[in-house]
Amino acid sequence: MDALIIKPRDKEEMSFFLELAKRLGTKVETITDNADMRLFQAMERNRQTPKVSKQKVLDTINQIINE
């Protein structure tokens, strides 16, 4: 799929382009929306991993610092 990036000068122009795209029936996604979705997906993947103790995290951080 191809994408088009438009950098509006201000919020008013941003609203204009978003409204125009919606009226044309195109899918609209802002960079903020995309970043939020990717963060949510990463958090969901992370929830499915085994838990690590606080001490293990601190030990790993100290080990990295002392290298």
C-alpha positions, 0 to 999 in steps of 0.5 A: 500500500502506498502512503501520502505524508502531508505536514500541515502548518497548523492545527486548523490545516490539519483538521482540514486535511483530516476532514477532506480525507474522511469525506473522500472515504480514505483511511486516515491515520496520524503518526500519533495514532500509529505510534500509540498502536505500536506501543499498545501492541508491544505492551500486549506482547510483553504481557505474555512473557514470563515475569522477572523479579525486581532483584533480577532487573536491578542485578542486570542494571548493575551489571551493565553499569559496571561493565 
